């Protein structure tokens, strides 16, 4: 996990530098002929669950955030996003202490993903994309455990822990792009594989495979 965190920190720094380049490039009117910057919003729903099947998933399905797309020569472009997603789960585990016992973990967290994708326009207004995406998850996990028997129930043990983890993923996808004047609409499907299971709480890691159905709505600036 330590190596994953260091890789995520490095990639976040590179991402922020590239975003600054996008903004300065447009404001300084230094875009080359045939290039354009499209800014807008990207949102949709998550098809897969964040947690294993034996855990009660309480994550929200929506995912949303700002998006920028810088066109390049030869029908290439670079897209940078910042996507928010709400993560949560309820995990109950029974254990044999005395007669019996139960351990329950309840987690709520915010997930931010920062995809940086190289895109290629194909025929019939379709496109494919691939790149890297770091993910940061921050929140709180509450643990409750107690033991009970036929005669008595021991007091609850309640603890809370902060969740703050970073992981790096590889993303690929494709979709179609429609234009109405300077308005751009881009529905797509995107798959992300996390290089290590995302750390969601003290005792639970998330799924390494993720599928999102997204729609981008943006406004073309420049030529």
URURBEL-V706642 format. One record per run of one state. SS is the DSSP state (A for helix, B for strand, O for the rest). FROM is the first residue (numbers start at 0). TO is the last residue. If there is no record, write none. Layout:
# URURBEL-V706642
ss->(SS | SS)
from->(FROM | FROM)
to->(TO | TO)
This chain:
# URURBEL-V706642
ss->(O | A | O | B | O | B | O | B | O | A | B | O | B | O | B | O | A | B | O | B | O | B | O | B | O | B | O | B | O | B | O | B | O)
from->(0 | 1 | 27 | 35 | 46 | 55 | 57 | 61 | 71 | 72 | 75 | 81 | 82 | 95 | 99 | 121 | 122 | 125 | 148 | 152 | 153 | 156 | 176 | 177 | 180 | 182 | 194 | 198 | 199 | 204 | 205 | 208 | 222)
to->(0 | 26 | 34 | 45 | 54 | 56 | 60 | 70 | 71 | 74 | 80 | 81 | 94 | 98 | 120 | 121 | 124 | 147 | 151 | 152 | 155 | 175 | 176 | 179 | 181 | 193 | 197 | 198 | 203 | 204 | 207 | 221 | 222)
